[in-house]
Amino acid sequence: MEKYGDTLFTLDADEEVRLGLLCRIFDPETTRLLAELGTRPDARCLEVGAGSGSVARWWCEQVPDGEVVATDVQTSLLERDPRPNLTVLRHDVVREVFPPESFDVIHARLVLSHLRERDEVLRRMRDWLRPGGVVLVESFGWFPLGGSPNPVYSGVLRRWSDLLREVVGTDSGWSRRQPGSLLELGYRDVGARSATWHLRGGTDLAEF
């Protein structure tokens, strides 16, 4: 048993390529959702597991009078493009905390599914919110596990899913239970949306 990034998803050249693809594929949807939530120009925002920092830097433009705190266990990519209102922290969200009522908005994309302690982290995030604050959690669901017509692809993805669960603790089905988890932890006004990308060879998604 190990943590995300110890040997799986170590930040090497291949992982940097994967993170770049992730940004190109998912940033448009993420930034649209964050824009719909609305953020005051002076808001204090937390980006958990910020990766290469594309969402954090977009956020910096939305809160010119506020602050964006971008955290990750590996921060080298975040430090490449500093912004005046961007604070980069090497931070393990499983073990380290923030003071209560520190943030107006908290965002985590493709992070919590990989954490065994995901419910405890969600509980902490609730406490880090200021009154009226918002948490946006984006997670994945591997639908091809049950629906792909290609048995080789399904078999490989199933083995990859099993490996992640055994080694890191990843739960590829957690996103389908996520709204219930939030309600049980005391969140209010909980909602959920789903988006499906169709996988075709030669695309960024296929390469990712």
Summary of the structure (lengths in Angstrom):
residues: 208
radius of gyration: 17.0
end to end distance: 24.5
largest distance: 52.1
contacts: 566
relative contact order: 0.14
helix: 42%
strand: 16%
